[in-house]
Amino acid sequence: MISYAARRIASIIPSLFVVMTVLFFVLRVVPGGPFDADRKLPPEVERSLRDYYDLSAPVYIQYKNWLVRLIVHQDLGPTFRYGGRSVNEIIGLTLPVSMQLGVLAMLFALAVGIPLGVIGAIRQNTWKDAFAMGLAMIGVSIPRFVLGAALVLVFALRLYWLPVARWETWRHMILPVVCAAAPMAAYVARLTRGGMLEVIRSDFVRTARAKGVSERDVILKHALRGGLLPVVSFLGPGFAGLLVGSLIVEKLFNIPGMGRYFVEAALNRDYNLIAGMSL
């Protein structure tokens, strides 16, 4: 098991190397740069900045220096727009917030999606099944930026129940977590329903019923275990999707996570910050 895990982890290294190499050169090929602001800098100031950030050297020299700094010192370099702060520092401050949002959203998605899927499976082709799968379809169909704006409009600006932004108390976390988790909960519900429908018709479930096991125990202790296998397989890529989707949520709710800085880095062409957060 350990050797298998080691091989899987080792196989990631070439992929990361290719991704960061392509990303490095693409960022420098596309038009524009970190100092192309609305107000043009004096030539001598821009020249000094480019020398300071090692942008005056040929691209292949920049790549060699960046790669050596990354591998030897685990240093992603300085940012161009945040007062000399390093990329490592910004990631260290923002990654825990993004991870917290992702974990809470995943827990909420499981808490909502699994019961909806179970209800849809045990009440197949009834109004309860249609209601549960209808909610799942709505969750899949509505983009996060639309859902987030609707949540803010209803619960923050009309009802005044919840704050509209920041990430401080549990009340600040409710709207962002719901917004981030809604599509994931929909996928979990559909996967749970499909897995449950397959397991409910299996022989061991019929045997349990024939032995007089209560329907509640049949569902919770027998069918649900097998029915959750597709959900378990989905958790890995699903959590990655949550972190990617949280970029929009963090920007929308002004959460000090990686998403906010990633969007601003893309707009400002902050090469080092984009590369570091992408990795």
C-alpha positions in Angstrom: 0.0 0.0 0.0 2.8 2.4 0.9 4.7 1.6 -2.3 1.6 2.1 -4.4 0.9 5.5 -2.7 4.6 6.5 -3.2 4.3 5.6 -6.9 1.2 7.6 -7.3 2.7 10.6 -5.6 5.8 10.4 -7.7 3.8 10.3 -10.8 2.4 13.8 -9.9 5.9 15.4 -10.2 6.3 15.2 -14.0 2.7 16.6 -14.4 3.5 19.5 -12.1 6.7 20.2 -13.9 5.0 20.3 -17.3 2.1 22.5 -15.9 4.4 25.0 -14.2 6.7 25.2 -17.3 3.8 25.8 -19.7 2.3 28.3 -17.3 5.6 30.2 -16.9 6.1 30.8 -20.6 2.4 31.4 -21.4 2.3 34.2 -18.8 5.2 35.9 -20.4 4.1 35.4 -24.0 0.6 36.9 -23.7 0.4 40.7 -24.2 0.7 43.0 -21.2 2.8 42.9 -18.1 2.7 43.6 -14.3 3.7 47.3 -14.8 1.3 48.1 -17.7 -1.0 50.2 -15.5 -3.4 53.0 -16.6 -0.8 55.6 -15.7 2.4 55.0 -17.7 5.5 54.7 -15.5 8.6 56.7 -16.3 11.0 54.6 -18.3 13.8 54.7 -15.7 11.3 53.6 -12.9 10.0 50.8 -15.0 13.5 49.7 -15.9 14.5 49.7 -12.2 11.4 47.6 -11.3 12.1 45.1 -14.1 15.7 44.7 -12.9 14.6 44.3 -9.3 12.0 41.6 -10.2 14.4 39.8 -12.7 12.2 40.6 -15.7 14.9 42.2 -17.8 16.8 39.0 -18.4 15.9 36.6 -21.3 12.9 34.4 -20.6 14.9 31.2 -20.4 17.2 32.8 -17.8 14.1 34.0 -15.8 12.8 30.4 -16.0 16.1 28.9 -14.8 16.3 31.3 -11.8 12.6 30.8 -10.9 13.0 27.0 -11.1 16.2 26.9 -9.0 14.6 29.2 -6.4 11.5 27.0 -6.3 13.3 23.6 -6.0 16.2 24.6 -3.8 14.6 27.1 -1.5 10.9 26.4 -1.9 10.5 30.1 -2.7 7.8 31.2 -5.1 9.2 34.7 -5.4 7.9 38.1 -4.5 4.6 39.6 -5.6 4.6 42.6 -7.9 1.6 44.4 -6.4 1.5 43.8 -2.6 4.4 45.9 -1.2 7.2 43.4 -1.5 5.2 40.6 0.2 6.2 37.1 -0.9 4.0 34.6 -2.7 4.7 32.1 0.1 3.4 34.6 2.7 0.2 35.3 0.8 -0.5 31.6 0.2 0.2 30.9 3.9 -2.4 33.5 4.9 -5.1 32.7 2.4 -4.9 28.9 1.9 -6.3 28.0 5.4 -9.3 30.2 4.7 -10.0 28.6 1.3 -9.5 25.1 2.9 -11.9 26.0 5.7 -14.5 27.1 3.2 -14.0 24.0 1.1 -14.2 21.6 4.0 -17.4 23.3 5.4 -19.0 23.3 1.9 -18.1 19.6 1.4 -19.7 18.7 4.8 -22.8 20.7 4.0 -23.0 19.1 0.6 -22.9 15.6 2.1 -25.3 16.5 4.8 -27.9 17.7 2.3 -27.1 15.5 -0.8 -27.0 12.1 0.9 -30.5 12.4 2.5 -32.0 13.8 -0.8 -30.5 10.8 -2.7 -31.8 8.3 -0.2 -35.3 9.8 -0.3 -35.2 9.7 -4.1 -34.1 6.1 -4.1 -36.5 4.6 -1.5 -39.4 6.7 -2.9 -38.6 6.1 -6.5 -41.1 7.6 -9.0 -43.1 9.4 -6.4 -43.5 13.1 -5.7 -40.8 12.9 -3.1 -38.4 11.5 -5.7 -39.4 14.2 -8.1 -39.0 16.9 -5.5 -35.5 15.7 -4.4 -34.2 15.3 -8.0 -35.8 18.6 -8.9 -33.8 20.3 -6.2 -30.7 18.5 -7.4 -31.3 19.7 -11.0 -31.7 23.3 -9.8 -28.5 23.0 -7.8 -26.6 21.8 -10.9 -28.1 24.3 -13.2 -27.7 27.6 -11.4 -24.2 29.1 -11.6 -22.6 30.1 -8.3 -22.4 33.8 -9.2 -26.2 33.8 -9.8 -27.0 31.8 -6.7 -24.6 34.0 -4.6 -26.2 37.2 -5.8 -29.7 35.8 -5.0 -28.7 34.7 -1.5 -27.2 38.1 -0.8 -30.3 39.9 -2.2 -32.8 37.8 -0.1 -31.0 37.0 3.2 -28.8 40.1 3.5 -30.4 43.0 1.8 -34.1 42.1 2.2 -34.4 40.1 5.4 -31.3 41.4 7.1 -30.7 38.0 8.7 -27.1 37.4 7.7 -24.1 39.6 6.9 -23.2 40.0 3.2 -19.4 39.7 3.3 -16.2 38.8 5.3 -15.2 35.6 7.1 -15.3 36.2 10.8 -18.1 34.5 12.7 -20.4 31.6 11.9 -23.0 34.0 10.6 -20.5 35.3 8.0 -19.9 31.7 6.8 -23.5 30.6 6.1 -24.1 32.3 2.8 -20.7 31.5 1.2 -20.8 27.8 2.4 -24.3 27.4 0.9 -23.3 29.1 -2.3 -20.2 26.9 -2.7 -21.9 23.7 -1.6 -25.1 23.8 -3.7 -23.8 22.3 -6.9 -21.8 19.7 -5.0 -24.9 18.7 -3.0 -26.8 18.2 -6.2 -24.1 15.9 -7.6 -24.0 14.0 -4.3 -27.8 13.5 -4.3 -27.8 12.2 -7.9 -24.9 9.8 -7.2 -26.4 8.6 -3.9 -29.8 7.9 -5.6 -28.1 6.0 -8.4 -26.0 3.9 -6.1 -28.9 3.2 -3.8 -31.2 2.1 -6.6 -28.5 -0.4 -7.7 -27.9 -1.8 -4.2 -31.6 -2.0 -3.2 -32.3 -4.5 -5.9 -29.3 -6.7 -4.9 -29.6 -10.2 -3.3 -28.2 -9.3 0.1 -30.8 -6.6 0.6 -33.6 -9.0 -0.3 -32.0 -11.6 2.1 -32.0 -9.0 4.9 -35.7 -8.2 4.4 -36.5 -11.9 4.3 -34.8 -12.4 7.7 -37.2 -9.8 9.1 -34.7 -6.9 9.4 -36.6 -3.6 9.8 -36.8 -1.4 6.7 -34.9 1.3 8.5 -31.9 -1.0 9.3 -32.0 -2.4 5.7 -31.6 1.1 4.3 -29.1 2.5 6.8 -27.0 -0.5 7.6 -27.0 -2.4 4.4 -28.1 -0.4 1.3 -26.6 2.9 2.3 -23.1 1.4 2.7 -23.0 0.1 -0.9 -24.9 3.0 -2.3 -22.3 5.5 -1.0 -19.5 4.0 -3.0 -20.0 6.3 -6.0 -20.1 9.3 -3.6 -16.8 8.2 -1.9 -15.1 7.9 -5.4 -16.4 11.4 -6.2 -15.1 13.1 -3.0 -11.5 13.6 -4.3 -12.3 15.4 -7.6 -15.3 17.0 -5.9 -13.2 18.7 -3.2 -10.8 19.9 -5.9 -13.9 21.3 -7.8 -15.0 23.0 -4.6 -11.7 24.8 -4.2 -11.8 25.9 -7.9 -15.5 27.0 -7.6 -14.7 28.9 -4.4 -12.7 31.4 -6.4 -16.0 33.0 -7.5 -17.5 32.6 -4.0 -14.6 34.3 -2.3 -14.6 37.2 -4.7 -18.4 37.6 -4.4 -18.5 37.6 -0.6 -15.1 39.4 -0.1 -13.6 36.4 1.7 -9.8 36.8 2.3 -9.0 33.4 0.7 -6.9 32.4 -2.3 -9.7 33.1 -4.8 -9.7 36.8 -4.2 -5.9 37.1 -4.7 -5.9 34.8 -7.6 -8.5 36.9 -9.5 -6.6 40.1 -8.7 -3.3 38.5 -9.7 -4.7 37.6 -13.1 -6.0 41.1 -13.6 -2.7 42.6 -12.5 -0.5 40.1 -14.4 1.3 39.2 -11.2 3.3 36.3 -12.7 4.7 34.9 -9.5 1.4 35.0 -7.6 -0.5 33.4 -10.5 2.1 30.6 -10.8 2.3 30.0 -7.1 -1.5 29.7 -6.6 -1.9 27.6 -9.7 0.7 25.1 -8.4 
